[in-house]
Amino acid sequence: MVLRRTARRQAENIARSGFLLANGKRIGLGFILKDEDEKIDERLLQEGHKYR
């Protein structure tokens, strides 16, 4: 779940400002990300971490 959120944030940043290539060009600038409805178990949203 954490990896998905991290990847989503990186994709949003690239969509906003593009990805800088070694030759100085930017790709990916101005793309709109499609939202995929991701269901998170309600238990994970409320309980937090449990330590033993």
N, C-alpha and C positions, 0 to 999 in steps of 0.2 A: 504494500500500500504506500509506504514511504517512497519507494522507487518510482511509483507511478506519479505521485505528486511532484517529485523532483523533475521527472521527465516532462511533465505538463508545464511547469514553470519555465523550464529551458525552452520548450517549444513556443510558449507565449512570448518570451523575450526575443527569440529569433524571428517570429512573425512580426513583432513590432519594429525591430531595428535591422533585421537581416543577419546573415552569418558572414563574417569577413574571411575571404580566402587569402592565400599567400600572395596572390598577384594584385591584391588591393580591391578586388571587386566584391560586392555584397550579393548574396543570393538569399531567397526566401523573404525578401522585404515585401510587406503589404499583404501577406496571406492571411486568410481568416481561418481560425481553427474551428473544426466541427466538434461540438460538445457531444460526448457519449455519456449517456446517463449511467452513472456508476452507483450502484447500491452498496452502502456500507452497513454492516450489521449494527442494529441499534445498540446492542450490548457494547460494542467497541467505542461508540460515541459517548457513552455515559459513564462507564466504569473506570476507564483509565487503566493504569498498570497495577497489577497485584504482585506483591513481592512475597516470596516464601521465607 
